[in-house]
Amino acid sequence: MPQTATLTRSPDWPLQVKAPGTHDWERSATRWLRDLLPARYGSYLTLTRHHALLARHVQLQLQHEMRAVRVALHTSRAELPTMGVAESVIENTIRMYAIELEQLGRLSRGARLVSDALLAAAGPGQRRR
């Protein structure tokens, strides 16, 4: 099975991104990646013009978001009661963080797949690490 089929059949391949090799797939990939970043990053032409840089930054951004959510999750029971937050709200907050962590993990895996596909499409001559 070709790598393209393997990537797009993965449950982590983003539905918003067309299959590699199809018409406009790179545009759909970069649009999806850009949407994962805070809006202020849209004005940085370096990120929007260079797929590899965009994909790398998205992966870093998601890693940092996951780290922040983990800290919030692990400190909720100790810190929220001192802020006067009710126990039921704390439980809901912990569930929210757990759900967000799952979502960020899924997005991170999707970003890795899209990044790998963009690098493969660029060809060996255009890859620089």
FITOR-328815 format. One record per residue (C-alpha): residue in three letters; x, y, z. Coordinates in nm, 4 decimals, padded with zeros to 6 digits. Each point is the difference from the previous one (the first is absolute). Layout:
BEGIN
@res = ala, u = X, v = Y, w = Z
...
END
This chain:
BEGIN
@res = met, u = 00.0000, v = 00.0000, w = 00.0000
@res = pro, u = 00.1451, v = 00.3409, w = -00.0944
@res = gln, u = 00.0951, v = 00.2380, w = 00.2806
@res = thr, u = -00.2741, v = 00.2448, w = -00.1050
@res = ala, u = -00.2728, v = -00.2583, w = 00.0504
@res = thr, u = 00.1469, v = -00.0998, w = 00.3352
@res = leu, u = 00.0049, v = 00.3616, w = 00.1212
@res = thr, u = -00.3517, v = 00.0901, w = -00.1072
@res = arg, u = -00.1496, v = -00.3228, w = 00.1341
@res = ser, u = 00.1414, v = 00.0739, w = 00.3423
@res = pro, u = -00.2743, v = 00.1037, w = 00.2440
@res = asp, u = 00.2222, v = 00.2961, w = 00.0863
@res = trp, u = 00.0065, v = 00.1408, w = -00.3559
@res = pro, u = -00.2000, v = 00.3268, w = 00.0174
@res = leu, u = -00.3296, v = -00.0126, w = -00.1880
@res = gln, u = 00.0551, v = 00.3602, w = -00.1127
@res = val, u = 00.3165, v = -00.0952, w = -00.1888
@res = lys, u = -00.0290, v = -00.1552, w = -00.3435
@res = ala, u = 00.1986, v = -00.3121, w = -00.0811
@res = pro, u = 00.3601, v = 00.0658, w = -00.1073
@res = gly, u = 00.0347, v = 00.0152, w = -00.3757
@res = thr, u = -00.3559, v = 00.1180, w = -00.0610
@res = his, u = -00.0860, v = 00.3435, w = -00.1382
@res = asp, u = 00.0661, v = 00.2772, w = 00.2558
@res = trp, u = 00.1008, v = -00.2415, w = 00.2750
@res = glu, u = 00.2973, v = 00.2151, w = 00.1070
@res = arg, u = -00.2249, v = 00.3045, w = 00.0260
@res = ser, u = -00.2454, v = -00.1914, w = 00.2182
@res = ala, u = 00.2916, v = -00.1242, w = 00.2133
@res = thr, u = 00.1489, v = 00.3445, w = 00.0551
@res = arg, u = -00.3430, v = 00.1505, w = 00.0706
@res = trp, u = -00.0646, v = -00.2679, w = 00.2628
@res = leu, u = 00.3430, v = 00.0501, w = 00.1558
@res = arg, u = -00.0430, v = 00.3797, w = 00.0078
@res = asp, u = -00.3350, v = -00.0422, w = 00.1734
@res = leu, u = 00.1752, v = -00.1842, w = 00.2849
@res = leu, u = 00.2105, v = 00.3055, w = 00.0822
@res = pro, u = -00.1125, v = 00.3142, w = 00.1805
@res = ala, u = -00.1346, v = 00.2510, w = -00.2534
@res = arg, u = 00.2927, v = 00.2391, w = 00.0448
@res = tyr, u = 00.2299, v = -00.2496, w = -00.1741
@res = gly, u = -00.1944, v = 00.0411, w = -00.3251
@res = ser, u = 00.1858, v = 00.3221, w = -00.0717
@res = tyr, u = 00.3427, v = -00.1662, w = -00.0020
@res = leu, u = 00.0699, v = -00.0667, w = -00.3663
@res = thr, u = 00.2964, v = -00.2222, w = 00.0856
@res = leu, u = -00.2373, v = -00.2496, w = 00.1612
@res = thr, u = -00.2695, v = 00.0226, w = -00.2634
@res = arg, u = 00.2381, v = -00.0367, w = -00.2951
@res = his, u = 00.2143, v = -00.2847, w = 00.1319
@res = his, u = -00.1946, v = -00.3169, w = 00.0743
@res = ala, u = 00.2793, v = -00.1619, w = 00.1987
@res = leu, u = 00.0328, v = 00.3020, w = 00.2310
@res = leu, u = -00.3747, v = 00.0214, w = 00.0465
@res = ala, u = -00.0282, v = -00.3703, w = 00.0811
@res = arg, u = 00.2920, v = 00.0197, w = 00.2424
@res = his, u = -00.1443, v = 00.3000, w = 00.1807
@res = val, u = -00.3420, v = -00.1628, w = 00.0262
@res = gln, u = 00.1565, v = -00.3074, w = 00.1576
@res = leu, u = 00.1900, v = 00.2159, w = 00.2509
@res = gln, u = -00.3132, v = 00.2021, w = 00.0783
@res = leu, u = -00.2019, v = -00.3158, w = 00.0627
@res = gln, u = 00.2727, v = -00.1435, w = 00.2242
@res = his, u = -00.0053, v = 00.3146, w = 00.2111
@res = glu, u = -00.3785, v = 00.0028, w = 00.0171
@res = met, u = 00.0040, v = -00.3625, w = 00.1140
@res = arg, u = 00.2560, v = 00.0866, w = 00.2671
@res = ala, u = -00.2169, v = 00.2890, w = 00.1249
@res = val, u = -00.3122, v = -00.2178, w = 00.0134
@res = arg, u = 00.1899, v = -00.2730, w = 00.1884
@res = val, u = 00.1138, v = 00.2536, w = 00.2595
@res = ala, u = -00.3529, v = 00.1359, w = 00.0344
@res = leu, u = -00.1380, v = -00.3529, w = 00.0318
@res = his, u = 00.2553, v = -00.1144, w = 00.2573
@res = thr, u = -00.0345, v = 00.3108, w = 00.2164
@res = ser, u = -00.3793, v = 00.0367, w = -00.0112
@res = arg, u = -00.0784, v = -00.1921, w = 00.3195
@res = ala, u = 00.2619, v = 00.1898, w = 00.2008
@res = glu, u = -00.0422, v = 00.3529, w = -00.1369
@res = leu, u = -00.3658, v = 00.0402, w = -00.0917
@res = pro, u = -00.1424, v = -00.0533, w = 00.3520
@res = thr, u = 00.2247, v = 00.2803, w = 00.1303
@res = met, u = -00.1603, v = 00.2254, w = -00.2613
@res = gly, u = -00.3460, v = -00.0780, w = 00.1358
@res = val, u = -00.1015, v = -00.2212, w = -00.2927
@res = ala, u = -00.2776, v = -00.2474, w = 00.0868
@res = glu, u = 00.0794, v = -00.3732, w = -00.0079
@res = ser, u = -00.2495, v = -00.0641, w = -00.2815
@res = val, u = 00.1667, v = 00.2690, w = -00.2112
@res = ile, u = 00.3419, v = -00.1498, w = 00.0745
@res = glu, u = -00.1197, v = -00.3419, w = -00.1196
@res = asn, u = -00.1405, v = 00.1530, w = -00.3190
@res = thr, u = 00.3249, v = 00.1904, w = -00.0515
@res = ile, u = 00.2051, v = -00.3181, w = 00.0365
@res = arg, u = -00.2215, v = -00.1754, w = -00.2570
@res = met, u = 00.0346, v = 00.2983, w = -00.2332
@res = tyr, u = 00.3808, v = -00.0117, w = 00.0270
@res = ala, u = 00.0032, v = -00.3749, w = -00.0624
@res = ile, u = -00.2136, v = 00.0427, w = -00.3126
@res = glu, u = 00.2183, v = 00.2875, w = -00.1203
@res = leu, u = 00.3134, v = -00.2071, w = 00.0517
@res = glu, u = -00.1467, v = -00.2784, w = -00.2158
@res = gln, u = -00.0949, v = 00.2521, w = -00.2683
@res = leu, u = 00.3448, v = 00.1579, w = 00.0011
@res = gly, u = 00.1584, v = -00.3435, w = -00.0286
@res = arg, u = -00.2165, v = -00.0780, w = -00.3023
@res = leu, u = 00.0853, v = 00.3353, w = -00.1585
@res = ser, u = 00.3690, v = -00.0560, w = 00.0680
@res = arg, u = -00.0071, v = -00.3421, w = -00.1669
@res = gly, u = -00.1868, v = 00.1509, w = -00.2965
@res = ala, u = 00.2512, v = 00.2833, w = -00.0265
@res = arg, u = 00.2837, v = -00.2541, w = -00.0056
@res = leu, u = -00.1690, v = -00.1954, w = -00.2828
@res = val, u = -00.0660, v = 00.3159, w = -00.2010
@res = ser, u = 00.3556, v = 00.1199, w = 00.0603
@res = asp, u = 00.1440, v = -00.3315, w = -00.1172
@res = ala, u = -00.2176, v = 00.0119, w = -00.3130
@res = leu, u = 00.1023, v = 00.3584, w = -00.0789
@res = leu, u = 00.3680, v = -00.0883, w = 00.0403
@res = ala, u = -00.0402, v = -00.3085, w = -00.2189
@res = ala, u = -00.1714, v = 00.2087, w = -00.2685
@res = ala, u = 00.2813, v = 00.2561, w = 00.0105
@res = gly, u = 00.2462, v = -00.2676, w = -00.1079
@res = pro, u = 00.3488, v = -00.0745, w = 00.1263
@res = gly, u = 00.1613, v = 00.2971, w = -00.1759
@res = gln, u = -00.2165, v = 00.2512, w = 00.1822
@res = arg, u = 00.0288, v = -00.1493, w = 00.3493
@res = arg, u = 00.2437, v = 00.1674, w = 00.2343
@res = arg, u = 00.0369, v = -00.0902, w = 00.3650
END
